[in-house]
Amino acid sequence: MAAATTLAALPVDMCATRWFTQPVNHFSFSPAAEKTYKQRVLTYFGFWQKSSVATVGGPLFFYFGNEADVELYVDHSGLMWEHAQRFGAGLVFAEHRYYGRSVVDDDCSMQHLTTEQALADFAVVIEQFRKELGPSAVIGFGGSYGGMLATLFRFKYPHLVDGVVAASAPVLAYLGMGYDPNAFARVVTRDAGPQCAAVVKAGLAQAVNRSATALGRSHLSTLFKTCKPLKDADEAAELVAWAGDHWNYLAMGMYPYPSSYVQPDGGMLPAWPVTAACKLATAELWSEPVRGVAAAAHMFYNATLNKRCFFNGDSSHVARHASLMRPKPVAATCNAGSWDWQWCTEHLMPFTQGTARDMFYPPSGFDLAEAEAGCAKRWGTGAVPRANWAMLAYGGLRGLQRGLTNVVFSNGMKDPWSAGGVLSTHGFDQTVVAVRIPNGGHHVDLMFADDKHDTPDIQRARDVELDNVARWIHLARWSAEAAADGSSNSNDDDDMATATATA
């Protein structure tokens, strides 16, 4: 692999900002009355080089923005930044509608916060750059939900993107696709190991038992250092969920180096954070398992080392089905994006935990009617889950097998989202590649390389991805050059035919 480029500044500080006027509804046919919004797109063209062939421009590396401020992905997409110069590529990071500064005035309904609308936004942006830069390869990148968007964009708009790297993209984690709702929790449990898993499960069970009495709740308030005394059993149940949920984020953040990426307040978590939290949870000094559970929770929620109390009154409560990534603060608005809204409409992913095969407690199953009622309570009757929409719209595994080419799916096997990812390319076109990263956390391969700590499997994953990127660029250039030659020959033939007729 060619040497990576070292940046002189933070990536986001190197970028220019463009604003694209987009329809709120791309699928309306009354343009005169249609509302618009401003979509933010960050760009860097310091590495872009026009090809030696005058008709073909340098490639475009395009990041499909997730459910957060796009700056988060600008600063963590090292694979793009470190290799753009090698390919002479321009960098484009498109923010997802409703998130960050790409706020949509939608009368607080969020009815146009859909994947289909977001994909159409991306299509408009890419087409505009193609007009400005001339014929060139467009290579897509995305991690997590962004990886799902990259996959679906290649599926729906293959004429606009030549290939995509879809990292940690749980495109198969939907109802009707054969997804096991308990698989996510079992990956977290596997990361923790048998001893730690048993201690955590026992500790959570102790917390549940103590939440039934006022004396027990007082003890939990002291142990977990809550900002206010737990007022009743319902709040105590929320505390137990809070003490368990962070293990999911620790598992996502299983990186071989310290990282702040999955911590909601931007605090630095240690390398291999599940392992670090397990060392705290299983320490011999604890007289009972619930104390170890509290210590592990404080490691995650106080990663900034400035918290004096937790849970009720503290902003770092990670709610169930919250954004997979950490959004940066933006101005309060009723039109700000929410992953919960998207989960409650077209991204209904089922999860269960608290089974005999995982480390969590109490048992929590998935019930569609209960999910629908919860969504209606939170969002009103306008957010009714379309339980099988993802399956209907994109066909699940069978649809992707039939419709996809030029995709690299990568999954870190320590990341619980790998349970819903494409781990095998059986039945796919030969240009679709699946890369398993045994020591990988959540799209670790898209991050900036760490030569000191990256494991060989992480390095190999990047090599595979870059080899495919090079192939896609070569094929796109060959196609553009062939089209230009054909057009030139066609014009020559026309001129000759005209001259012959005149003679």
C-alpha positions as CSV (number, residue, x, y, z in Angstrom):
1,M,0.0,0.0,0.0
2,A,1.3,3.5,-0.9
3,A,2.3,5.7,2.0
4,A,-0.5,7.7,3.6
5,T,-0.6,11.5,3.4
6,T,-0.1,13.3,6.7
7,L,-2.3,16.3,7.2
8,A,-1.1,19.6,8.5
9,A,-4.3,20.6,10.2
10,L,-7.6,19.1,11.4
11,P,-9.6,17.9,8.4
12,V,-12.6,20.1,9.1
13,D,-10.4,23.2,9.2
14,M,-9.1,22.4,5.7
15,C,-12.6,22.2,4.2
16,A,-14.6,24.8,2.3
17,T,-18.4,24.9,2.8
18,R,-21.0,24.9,0.0
19,W,-24.7,25.1,0.4
20,F,-27.0,23.3,-2.0
21,T,-30.6,24.4,-2.4
22,Q,-32.6,21.2,-2.2
23,P,-36.4,20.5,-2.5
24,V,-37.9,19.4,0.8
25,N,-39.8,16.9,-1.2
26,H,-37.9,15.6,-4.3
27,F,-41.0,13.6,-5.4
28,S,-43.5,16.4,-5.7
29,F,-44.6,17.6,-9.1
30,S,-45.6,21.1,-8.1
31,P,-42.3,22.9,-8.0
32,A,-43.8,26.4,-7.8
33,A,-45.3,25.6,-4.4
34,E,-42.4,23.4,-3.2
35,K,-40.4,24.3,-0.1
36,T,-36.6,24.2,-0.2
37,Y,-33.8,23.9,2.3
38,K,-30.1,24.4,2.4
39,Q,-27.9,21.3,2.5
40,R,-24.4,21.8,3.8
41,V,-21.5,20.1,1.9
42,L,-17.9,20.3,3.0
43,T,-15.2,19.9,0.3
44,Y,-11.5,19.8,-0.1
45,F,-9.8,19.9,-3.5
46,G,-6.2,20.4,-2.5
47,F,-5.3,16.9,-3.7
48,W,-7.5,16.9,-6.9
49,Q,-5.6,16.5,-10.1
50,K,-7.0,16.5,-13.6
51,S,-6.0,13.3,-15.5
52,S,-3.4,13.5,-18.2
53,V,-6.2,12.6,-20.5
54,A,-7.9,15.9,-21.1
55,T,-11.4,14.5,-21.2
56,V,-11.2,12.8,-17.8
57,G,-11.0,14.5,-14.4
58,G,-9.6,13.3,-11.1
59,P,-11.9,11.1,-9.0
60,L,-14.3,12.3,-6.4
61,F,-14.3,10.7,-2.9
62,F,-17.8,11.2,-1.6
63,Y,-18.9,10.6,2.0
64,F,-22.6,9.8,2.6
65,G,-23.5,11.7,5.7
66,N,-25.0,10.0,8.7
67,E,-27.5,10.9,11.4
68,A,-25.3,13.6,12.9
69,D,-23.3,16.8,12.2
70,V,-21.2,16.0,9.1
71,E,-18.1,17.5,10.8
72,L,-17.9,14.3,12.9
73,Y,-17.3,12.2,9.8
74,V,-15.0,14.7,8.2
75,D,-12.7,14.4,11.2
76,H,-12.9,10.6,11.4
77,S,-12.7,9.4,7.7
78,G,-9.0,9.0,7.6
79,L,-9.1,6.4,4.8
80,M,-10.3,9.1,2.5
81,W,-7.9,11.8,3.6
82,E,-4.8,9.7,3.8
83,H,-5.2,8.3,0.2
84,A,-6.9,11.1,-1.7
85,Q,-3.5,12.5,-2.8
86,R,-2.4,9.1,-4.1
87,F,-5.5,9.1,-6.4
88,G,-5.6,12.8,-7.1
89,A,-9.1,12.9,-5.6
90,G,-11.3,15.7,-4.5
91,L,-13.1,15.1,-1.2
92,V,-16.8,15.8,-0.6
93,F,-18.7,15.2,2.6
94,A,-22.5,15.7,2.2
95,E,-24.5,16.3,5.4
96,H,-27.7,14.4,5.8
97,R,-30.9,16.4,5.7
98,Y,-32.3,17.5,9.2
99,Y,-28.9,16.9,10.9
100,G,-26.1,19.3,11.8
101,R,-26.8,22.6,10.0
102,S,-28.8,21.1,7.2
103,V,-32.1,21.9,9.0
104,V,-35.4,21.5,7.1
105,D,-38.3,23.7,7.9
106,D,-40.9,21.0,7.8
107,D,-43.5,22.5,10.2
108,C,-42.1,20.2,12.9
109,S,-43.5,17.1,11.2
110,M,-40.2,15.5,9.9
111,Q,-42.3,13.7,7.3
112,H,-39.5,14.3,4.8
113,L,-36.8,12.8,7.0
114,T,-36.5,9.6,4.9
115,T,-33.8,7.6,3.3
116,E,-35.3,8.1,-0.1
117,Q,-35.2,11.9,0.2
118,A,-31.7,11.8,1.6
119,L,-30.5,9.6,-1.3
120,A,-32.1,12.1,-3.8
121,D,-30.2,14.9,-2.1
122,F,-26.9,13.1,-2.6
123,A,-27.8,12.4,-6.2
124,V,-28.3,16.1,-6.9
125,V,-25.0,17.0,-5.2
126,I,-23.0,14.3,-7.1
127,E,-24.6,15.3,-10.4
128,Q,-23.6,18.9,-9.9
129,F,-20.0,18.0,-9.2
130,R,-19.9,15.8,-12.3
131,K,-21.0,18.8,-14.3
132,E,-18.4,21.0,-12.8
133,L,-15.5,18.6,-12.9
134,G,-16.2,16.8,-16.1
135,P,-16.2,13.0,-16.5
136,S,-14.5,11.4,-13.5
137,A,-14.9,8.4,-11.2
138,V,-17.1,8.9,-8.1
139,I,-16.2,6.6,-5.2
140,G,-18.6,6.5,-2.3
141,F,-17.7,5.9,1.4
142,G,-19.9,5.5,4.4
143,G,-19.8,4.0,7.9
144,S,-22.7,2.6,9.9
145,Y,-25.9,4.3,8.6
146,G,-23.7,6.1,6.2
147,G,-22.5,2.7,4.9
148,M,-26.1,1.7,4.5
149,L,-26.8,4.9,2.5
150,A,-23.7,4.2,0.4
151,T,-25.0,0.7,-0.3
152,L,-28.5,1.8,-1.2
153,F,-27.2,4.7,-3.3
154,R,-25.1,2.2,-5.4
155,F,-28.3,0.1,-5.6
156,K,-30.6,2.9,-6.7
157,Y,-28.2,5.3,-8.5
158,P,-25.5,3.1,-10.1
159,H,-24.9,5.6,-12.9
160,L,-23.8,8.3,-10.4
161,V,-21.3,6.3,-8.3
162,D,-18.7,3.8,-9.6
163,G,-18.2,1.9,-6.4
164,V,-18.7,2.2,-2.6
165,V,-16.9,1.2,0.6
166,A,-19.7,0.3,3.1
167,A,-18.2,-0.1,6.5
168,S,-20.2,-1.6,9.4
169,A,-23.4,-1.2,7.5
170,P,-26.2,-3.3,9.1
171,V,-28.2,-3.5,5.9
172,L,-29.7,-6.9,6.9
173,A,-30.8,-6.0,10.4
174,Y,-34.5,-5.6,9.6
175,L,-37.7,-7.6,10.0
176,G,-38.3,-10.1,7.3
177,M,-34.6,-10.6,6.5
178,G,-33.9,-13.5,8.8
179,Y,-32.1,-11.2,11.3
180,D,-31.7,-12.6,14.8
181,P,-32.8,-9.8,17.2
182,N,-30.6,-11.2,20.0
183,A,-27.4,-11.3,17.8
184,F,-26.4,-7.8,18.7
185,A,-26.4,-8.5,22.4
186,R,-24.5,-11.7,21.9
187,V,-21.6,-10.0,20.1
188,V,-21.3,-7.6,23.1
189,T,-21.3,-10.6,25.4
190,R,-18.6,-12.3,23.3
191,D,-16.5,-9.2,23.6
192,A,-16.8,-9.2,27.4
193,G,-16.0,-12.9,27.8
194,P,-17.7,-15.4,30.2
195,Q,-16.4,-14.2,33.5
196,C,-17.3,-10.5,32.9
197,A,-20.6,-11.3,31.3
198,A,-21.7,-13.3,34.4
199,V,-20.7,-10.6,36.8
200,V,-22.5,-7.9,34.8
201,K,-25.7,-10.0,34.5
202,A,-25.6,-10.7,38.2
203,G,-24.9,-7.1,39.1
204,L,-27.8,-5.8,36.9
205,A,-30.1,-8.4,38.5
206,Q,-29.1,-7.1,42.0
207,A,-29.9,-3.6,40.9
208,V,-33.3,-4.7,39.7
209,N,-34.1,-6.4,43.0
210,R,-33.1,-3.4,45.0
211,S,-35.2,-1.0,42.9
212,A,-38.3,-2.5,44.4
213,T,-37.9,-0.8,47.8
214,A,-37.2,2.8,48.9
215,L,-34.2,1.6,50.9
216,G,-32.9,-0.3,47.9
217,R,-33.3,2.7,45.6
218,S,-31.5,4.9,48.1
219,H,-28.6,2.4,48.0
220,L,-28.6,2.5,44.2
221,S,-28.6,6.3,44.2
222,T,-25.5,6.3,46.4
223,L,-23.7,3.5,44.5
224,F,-24.3,5.0,41.1
225,K,-23.8,8.6,42.3
226,T,-27.1,9.8,40.8
227,C,-27.6,13.6,40.7
228,K,-31.0,13.2,42.5
229,P,-32.4,10.4,44.6
230,L,-34.3,7.8,42.6
231,K,-37.9,8.8,43.1
232,D,-39.7,5.5,42.3
233,A,-39.3,2.0,40.8
234,D,-39.8,3.3,37.2
235,E,-36.9,5.7,37.5
236,A,-34.8,2.9,39.0
237,A,-35.7,0.7,36.0
238,E,-34.4,3.5,33.8
239,L,-31.2,3.5,35.8
240,V,-30.7,-0.2,35.3
241,A,-31.1,0.3,31.5
242,W,-28.6,3.1,31.7
243,A,-26.1,0.9,33.5
244,G,-26.5,-1.8,30.8
245,D,-26.8,0.3,27.6
246,H,-23.3,1.7,27.7
247,W,-21.8,-1.8,27.1
248,N,-23.2,-1.6,23.6
249,Y,-21.3,1.6,22.9
250,L,-18.1,0.2,24.5
251,A,-18.4,-2.8,22.1
252,M,-18.8,-0.5,19.1
253,G,-15.7,1.4,20.2
254,M,-13.5,-1.7,20.4
255,Y,-10.5,0.1,18.8
256,P,-6.9,-0.8,19.5
257,Y,-6.1,2.7,20.6
258,P,-7.8,5.3,22.9
259,S,-10.8,7.0,21.1
260,S,-13.6,9.5,21.8
261,Y,-15.7,8.5,18.8
262,V,-18.5,6.6,20.5
263,Q,-18.5,8.5,23.9
264,P,-21.5,10.9,24.0
265,D,-19.6,13.8,25.6
266,G,-16.4,13.4,23.6
267,G,-14.5,11.9,26.5
268,M,-11.5,9.6,25.7
269,L,-12.2,5.9,26.2
270,P,-9.2,3.5,26.6
271,A,-8.0,1.1,24.0
272,W,-10.2,-2.1,23.9
273,P,-12.8,-0.4,26.2
274,V,-14.9,-3.5,26.8
275,T,-11.8,-5.2,28.2
276,A,-11.0,-2.1,30.3
277,A,-14.5,-1.9,31.7
278,C,-14.5,-5.7,32.4
279,K,-11.3,-5.3,34.5
280,L,-13.2,-2.8,36.6
281,A,-16.4,-4.8,36.8
282,T,-14.6,-8.0,37.9
283,A,-12.1,-6.5,40.3
284,E,-11.7,-8.5,43.5
285,L,-12.2,-5.5,45.7
286,W,-16.0,-5.4,45.1
287,S,-18.1,-7.1,47.7
288,E,-21.0,-7.6,45.3
289,P,-21.4,-7.6,41.5
290,V,-23.6,-4.4,41.4
291,R,-20.6,-2.4,42.6
292,G,-18.6,-3.6,39.6
293,V,-21.4,-2.7,37.3
294,A,-21.4,0.9,38.8
295,A,-17.7,1.2,38.4
296,A,-17.9,0.2,34.7
297,A,-20.7,2.7,34.1
298,H,-18.7,5.5,35.6
299,M,-15.8,4.6,33.3
300,F,-17.9,5.2,30.3
301,Y,-20.1,8.1,31.4
302,N,-17.3,10.0,33.1
303,A,-14.7,9.6,30.3
304,T,-14.4,13.4,30.4
305,L,-13.3,13.0,34.1
306,N,-15.4,16.1,35.1
307,K,-18.6,14.5,36.3
308,R,-19.7,14.6,39.9
309,C,-23.0,12.9,39.5
310,F,-24.8,10.8,36.9
311,F,-28.0,9.7,35.3
312,N,-30.9,12.0,36.3
313,G,-29.8,15.5,35.5
314,D,-26.7,14.4,33.5
315,S,-26.7,14.9,29.8
316,S,-24.8,11.7,29.0
317,H,-27.7,9.3,29.4
318,V,-27.6,7.2,26.2
319,A,-31.2,6.2,25.4
320,R,-32.2,3.0,23.7
321,H,-32.3,3.3,19.9
322,A,-30.4,6.6,20.1
323,S,-28.2,7.8,17.3
324,L,-25.4,5.4,16.5
325,M,-23.0,8.3,16.4
326,R,-22.5,11.2,18.8
327,P,-24.1,14.4,17.4
328,K,-22.5,17.7,18.1
329,P,-24.8,20.3,19.7
330,V,-26.8,22.5,17.3
331,A,-29.4,25.2,17.8
332,A,-32.5,23.8,19.3
333,T,-35.2,23.4,16.7
334,C,-38.3,21.2,16.3
335,N,-37.0,20.2,12.9
336,A,-33.7,18.8,14.1
337,G,-33.1,15.2,12.9
338,S,-33.6,12.3,15.2
339,W,-32.6,8.7,14.7
340,D,-35.5,7.7,16.9
341,W,-37.8,9.2,14.3
342,Q,-36.1,7.3,11.6
343,W,-36.3,4.1,13.6
344,C,-40.0,4.7,14.2
345,T,-40.8,5.1,10.5
346,E,-38.6,3.1,8.0
347,H,-35.6,1.8,10.0
348,L,-37.4,-0.4,12.5
349,M,-34.6,-2.7,13.7
350,P,-35.6,-5.4,16.3
351,F,-33.4,-6.0,19.3
352,T,-33.8,-8.3,22.3
353,Q,-31.6,-8.8,25.3
354,G,-31.6,-10.5,28.7
355,T,-31.7,-14.0,27.3
356,A,-29.7,-16.9,28.6
357,R,-27.2,-16.3,25.9
358,D,-26.3,-12.7,26.7
359,M,-24.9,-10.6,29.6
360,F,-27.9,-8.3,30.1
361,Y,-30.8,-8.1,32.6
362,P,-33.7,-7.9,32.8
363,P,-35.1,-9.7,29.8
364,S,-36.3,-7.3,27.1
365,G,-38.1,-8.7,24.1
366,F,-39.2,-7.2,20.8
367,D,-42.9,-6.7,20.3
368,L,-44.1,-4.9,17.2
369,A,-47.3,-3.6,18.7
370,E,-45.4,-2.3,21.7
371,A,-42.9,-0.6,19.4
372,E,-45.7,1.1,17.5
373,A,-47.4,2.3,20.6
374,G,-44.1,3.7,21.9
375,C,-43.4,5.5,18.7
376,A,-46.9,7.0,18.6
377,K,-46.5,8.2,22.2
378,R,-43.2,9.9,21.4
379,W,-44.0,11.2,17.9
380,G,-47.7,11.2,17.5
381,T,-49.7,9.3,14.9
382,G,-47.4,10.5,12.1
383,A,-44.7,8.1,13.0
384,V,-46.1,4.6,12.5
385,P,-43.4,2.0,11.8
386,R,-43.4,0.4,8.4
387,A,-42.2,-2.9,9.7
388,N,-41.4,-4.4,6.3
389,W,-40.6,-1.3,4.3
390,A,-36.8,-2.0,4.1
391,M,-37.5,-5.5,2.8
392,L,-40.1,-4.2,0.3
393,A,-38.1,-1.3,-1.0
394,Y,-34.7,-3.0,-1.4
395,G,-35.5,-6.7,-1.3
396,G,-33.3,-7.7,1.6
397,L,-30.5,-10.1,0.9
398,R,-32.0,-11.4,-2.3
399,G,-32.5,-7.9,-3.7
400,L,-29.0,-6.8,-2.8
401,Q,-27.6,-10.0,-4.4
402,R,-29.4,-9.3,-7.6
403,G,-28.9,-5.5,-7.8
404,L,-25.4,-4.7,-6.4
405,T,-22.0,-4.5,-8.0
406,N,-18.8,-2.8,-7.0
407,V,-19.2,-2.8,-3.3
408,V,-16.8,-3.6,-0.5
409,F,-18.7,-4.5,2.7
410,S,-16.4,-4.5,5.8
411,N,-17.3,-5.5,9.3
412,G,-15.4,-5.4,12.5
413,M,-16.3,-8.6,14.3
414,K,-16.0,-7.0,17.7
415,D,-18.7,-4.5,16.6
416,P,-22.2,-5.7,17.5
417,W,-23.6,-4.1,14.3
418,S,-21.7,-6.8,12.4
419,A,-24.6,-9.1,13.3
420,G,-26.7,-7.3,10.7
421,G,-23.9,-6.8,8.1
422,V,-23.0,-8.6,4.9
423,L,-20.4,-11.2,6.0
424,S,-20.4,-13.4,3.0
425,T,-20.7,-12.7,-0.7
426,H,-22.3,-16.0,-1.6
427,G,-24.9,-15.3,-4.3
428,F,-23.6,-11.8,-5.0
429,D,-21.9,-10.5,-8.2
430,Q,-18.2,-11.2,-8.2
431,T,-17.4,-7.5,-7.9
432,V,-19.0,-7.4,-4.4
433,V,-16.4,-8.1,-1.6
434,A,-17.0,-8.9,2.1
435,V,-14.1,-8.2,4.5
436,R,-14.2,-9.5,8.1
437,I,-12.0,-7.7,10.6
438,P,-11.6,-10.0,13.6
439,N,-10.1,-7.2,15.8
440,G,-12.2,-4.4,14.4
441,G,-14.7,-2.1,16.1
442,H,-17.3,0.1,14.4
443,H,-16.0,1.0,10.9
444,V,-12.4,1.1,12.3
445,D,-11.1,0.8,8.7
446,L,-12.5,4.2,7.8
447,M,-10.6,5.8,10.6
448,F,-7.1,7.4,10.4
449,A,-4.4,4.7,10.4
450,D,-2.5,4.1,13.6
451,D,0.7,2.3,12.5
452,K,1.7,1.6,16.1
453,H,-1.6,0.1,17.3
454,D,-3.6,-1.1,14.2
455,T,-3.7,-4.9,14.0
456,P,-2.7,-6.7,10.8
457,D,-6.3,-7.5,10.0
458,I,-7.3,-3.8,10.1
459,Q,-4.4,-3.0,7.8
460,R,-5.4,-5.8,5.4
461,A,-8.9,-4.5,5.3
462,R,-7.8,-1.1,4.1
463,D,-5.5,-2.7,1.5
464,V,-8.5,-4.6,0.1
465,E,-10.6,-1.5,0.0
466,L,-7.9,0.6,-1.7
467,D,-7.3,-2.1,-4.3
468,N,-10.9,-2.0,-5.2
469,V,-11.0,1.8,-5.2
470,A,-8.1,1.7,-7.7
471,R,-9.9,-0.8,-9.9
472,W,-13.1,1.2,-9.9
473,I,-11.2,4.4,-10.9
474,H,-9.4,2.6,-13.7
475,L,-12.6,1.2,-15.1
476,A,-14.3,4.6,-14.9
477,R,-11.5,6.3,-16.7
478,W,-11.3,3.6,-19.3
479,S,-15.0,4.0,-19.9
480,A,-14.8,7.8,-20.2
481,E,-11.9,7.7,-22.5
482,A,-13.6,5.1,-24.7
483,A,-16.7,7.2,-24.8
484,A,-14.7,10.2,-25.8
485,D,-12.8,8.3,-28.5
486,G,-16.1,7.0,-29.8
487,S,-17.6,10.5,-30.0
488,S,-14.5,11.7,-31.8
489,N,-14.6,8.9,-34.3
490,S,-18.3,9.4,-34.8
491,N,-17.7,13.1,-35.6
492,D,-15.0,12.1,-38.1
493,D,-17.3,9.7,-39.8
494,D,-20.0,12.3,-40.1
495,D,-17.6,14.8,-41.6
496,M,-16.4,12.2,-44.1
497,A,-19.9,11.3,-45.1
498,T,-20.8,15.0,-45.6
499,A,-17.7,15.6,-47.8
500,T,-18.5,12.5,-49.9
501,A,-22.0,13.6,-50.5
502,T,-20.9,17.1,-51.5
503,A,-18.4,15.8,-53.9
